[in-house]
């Protein structure tokens, strides 16, 4: 398709999304996500042949929305678009300021959100480099992040809270290993780990929403790791798994630092 037609096609796609929205709140979210600057970013991703089309929303989060996108070969991708609103800026600024990798990012709302997008991309890379199951990050530009799609035939894998887990104890061990190896090998603490941001795909747990993950040398890392442990153990205890003691689990994960 000629480049001059890509932007108009994208505008028509967004108009269709607005038209299919069932409530005023949904239309408001679409308008917040697809402002002109974001449309230009997506236009750039399309003309660079990273994505071919943007289809429909597959999840809505606190900071942004994830859409199904199609690559030039017809494969499924996940396109995460972070909203550039003031409320999003206020929510995420504290994480940027507390991360030593992003010193000097402050004040500008858009710069902060763009840094947050890059932060999630780098966090995903670090987790992948450590051999942990997260979506593969493929590209990012400003407030848009292109990732591996976790699911089949355009249908996202269920969140752990909604999944019919085949082997609860095995899955608990997988998530526990993510906590431990994330801290020891990737040197990251997820910071918001729960059944709401773990997908269950092909019998295995895949952790998502890694933007707030902070480095293990963050002043608050141990406390936040403990919170993740408590959340994970609570969920799996209710599902019937035999779980470790929260405090003992924390001590075993951090024992090399003492």
C-alpha positions in Angstrom: 0.0 0.0 0.0 1.4 3.5 -0.8 2.6 5.3 2.2 0.2 8.2 1.6 -2.7 5.9 2.1 -1.5 4.3 5.3 -2.4 7.2 7.6 -5.9 7.6 6.1 -6.5 3.9 6.5 -5.4 4.2 10.2 -7.8 7.0 10.8 -10.7 5.0 9.3 -9.7 2.1 11.6 -9.9 4.3 14.6 -13.2 5.8 13.5 -14.5 2.2 13.2 -13.3 1.5 16.8 -15.1 4.6 18.0 -18.3 3.5 16.2 -18.2 0.0 17.7 -17.6 1.3 21.3 -20.7 0.6 23.4 -20.4 3.4 25.9 -19.3 6.9 26.2 -16.5 5.8 28.5 -15.1 3.4 25.8 -15.2 6.1 23.2 -13.3 8.4 25.6 -10.6 5.8 26.1 -10.3 5.4 22.3 -9.9 9.1 21.9 -7.3 9.2 24.7 -5.3 6.4 23.2 -5.4 7.5 19.6 -4.4 11.1 19.7 -2.7 12.6 16.7 0.8 12.0 17.9 0.1 8.4 18.6 -1.5 8.0 15.2 1.7 9.3 13.7 3.8 6.8 15.7 1.6 3.9 14.5 1.9 5.3 11.0 5.7 5.1 11.3 5.5 1.5 12.5 3.3 0.6 9.5 5.5 2.3 6.9 8.5 0.7 8.5 6.7 -2.6 7.9 6.8 -3.6 11.6 3.0 -3.9 11.6 0.5 -4.0 8.8 -2.8 -3.3 10.5 -4.2 -2.6 13.9 -7.3 -4.7 14.6 -9.2 -4.5 17.9 -8.5 -4.0 21.7 -7.6 -7.2 23.6 -7.0 -5.7 27.1 -7.3 -2.4 29.0 -4.9 -1.5 31.7 -4.3 1.4 34.1 -1.7 3.1 31.9 -2.8 1.9 28.4 -4.5 -0.5 26.1 -3.3 -3.5 24.2 -4.5 -4.1 20.6 -4.2 -7.0 18.3 -2.0 -6.0 15.4 -1.1 -8.0 12.2 2.5 -8.1 10.8 3.2 -8.0 7.1 3.3 -11.8 6.9 -0.2 -12.1 8.5 1.0 -13.1 12.0 -0.5 -11.8 15.3 1.3 -9.2 17.3 0.4 -7.2 20.5 0.6 -3.4 20.2 0.6 -1.7 23.6 -0.3 2.0 23.5 0.3 4.0 26.7 -2.1 6.9 27.2 -0.5 10.3 27.5 -3.0 11.8 29.9 -2.2 13.6 33.1 -3.6 10.7 35.2 -1.2 8.2 33.6 1.7 10.6 34.0 1.0 11.0 37.8 0.7 7.2 38.2 3.9 6.2 36.6 6.3 9.2 37.4 7.2 7.7 40.8 8.5 4.5 39.2 10.6 6.4 36.6 12.1 8.6 39.3 13.0 5.7 41.5 14.7 3.7 38.8 18.5 4.4 38.5 18.3 3.6 34.7 16.2 6.6 34.1 17.8 9.4 36.1 17.0 12.9 34.8 13.6 12.0 33.4 11.1 14.4 35.0 8.8 17.3 34.4 7.6 16.6 30.8 4.5 14.4 30.7 5.2 12.9 27.3 8.9 12.4 28.0 8.0 10.5 31.1 5.5 8.3 29.3 7.9 7.7 26.5 10.6 6.7 29.0 8.0 4.3 30.7 7.5 2.6 27.3 11.2 2.2 26.9 11.4 0.9 30.5 8.9 -1.9 29.8 10.8 -2.8 26.6 14.1 -3.1 28.5 12.5 -5.0 31.4 11.1 -7.5 29.0 14.5 -7.8 27.3 16.1 -8.4 30.7 13.6 -11.1 31.7 14.0 -12.8 28.3 17.8 -12.7 28.6 17.5 -14.4 31.9 15.4 -17.2 30.3 12.1 -16.2 31.8 8.7 -16.4 30.1 7.5 -12.9 29.2 6.3 -11.7 25.8 9.2 -11.0 23.4 9.6 -7.2 22.9 10.0 -6.4 19.2 10.1 -2.6 18.9 9.1 0.6 20.7 8.6 4.2 19.7 7.5 7.0 21.9 4.3 5.6 23.6 3.9 2.4 21.5 5.4 -1.0 22.2 5.2 -4.0 19.8 5.4 -7.4 21.4 4.9 -11.1 20.8 1.2 -12.0 21.0 0.4 -14.6 23.6 -2.6 -16.5 22.4 -4.0 -18.2 19.4 -6.0 -17.0 16.3 -6.3 -13.5 17.6 -7.7 -14.6 21.0 -5.5 -13.6 23.9 -4.5 -16.3 26.4 -6.6 -16.1 29.6 -5.3 -14.4 32.7 -4.4 -16.8 35.5 -7.4 -15.7 37.5 -9.7 -16.9 34.8 -7.7 -20.0 33.6 -8.5 -23.6 34.1 -5.1 -24.5 35.4 -4.1 -28.1 34.6 -1.5 -28.6 37.4 -1.8 -25.9 40.1 1.3 -27.0 41.9 3.4 -27.0 38.7 2.2 -23.5 37.8 3.0 -22.3 41.3 6.5 -23.6 41.0 6.8 -21.7 37.6 5.6 -18.4 39.1 7.8 -18.9 42.2 10.8 -19.5 39.9 9.9 -16.3 38.0 10.1 -14.4 41.3 13.4 -16.0 42.3 15.2 -15.9 38.9 13.8 -12.5 38.1 15.4 -11.2 41.3 18.7 -13.2 41.1 19.3 -13.4 37.3 17.4 -10.5 35.7 18.0 -8.4 38.8 14.4 -7.1 38.6 11.4 -7.1 40.9 8.1 -7.1 39.0 6.3 -5.0 41.6 2.7 -5.8 40.6 2.7 -9.6 40.2 -0.6 -11.3 40.7 -3.2 -13.5 38.9 -4.2 -10.4 36.9 -1.0 -10.0 35.0 0.0 -13.6 34.4 -1.3 -15.3 31.3 -1.9 -19.1 31.1 -0.8 -20.3 27.6 -0.2 -23.9 26.5 -0.1 -25.1 30.1 2.5 -22.5 31.2 2.5 -19.1 33.0 3.6 -16.1 31.0 4.1 -12.8 33.0 3.0 -9.6 31.4 2.8 -5.9 32.4 6.4 -5.4 33.3 6.6 -1.6 33.0 6.8 -1.0 36.7 9.4 -3.6 37.3 12.4 -2.1 39.1 16.0 -3.1 39.5 17.1 -5.2 42.5 19.2 -2.3 43.8 16.2 0.0 44.1 15.9 1.2 47.7 12.4 -0.4 48.0 13.1 -3.6 46.1 13.0 -6.0 49.0 9.7 -4.7 50.3 8.1 -4.8 46.9 9.4 -8.4 46.3 7.8 -9.4 49.5 4.5 -7.9 48.3 4.7 -9.9 45.1 5.4 -13.1 47.1 2.4 -12.5 49.3 0.1 -11.9 46.3 1.3 -15.0 44.5 1.1 -17.2 47.6 -2.4 -16.0 48.4 -3.8 -16.8 45.0 -2.2 -20.3 44.8 -3.2 -21.1 48.4 -6.8 -20.5 47.4 -6.4 -22.7 44.4 -5.2 -25.6 46.6 -1.4 -25.5 46.0 1.0 -26.2 48.8 2.8 -22.8 49.1 6.0 -21.7 51.0 5.9 -19.4 54.0 6.0 -15.8 52.8 8.9 -14.7 55.0 11.0 -17.9 54.4 10.5 -17.5 50.7 11.7 -13.9 50.8 14.7 -14.9 52.8 15.7 -17.7 50.5 15.4 -15.5 47.5 17.6 -12.8 49.0 20.0 -14.8 51.1 23.0 -14.2 48.8 22.9 -10.5 49.7 23.3 -11.0 53.5 
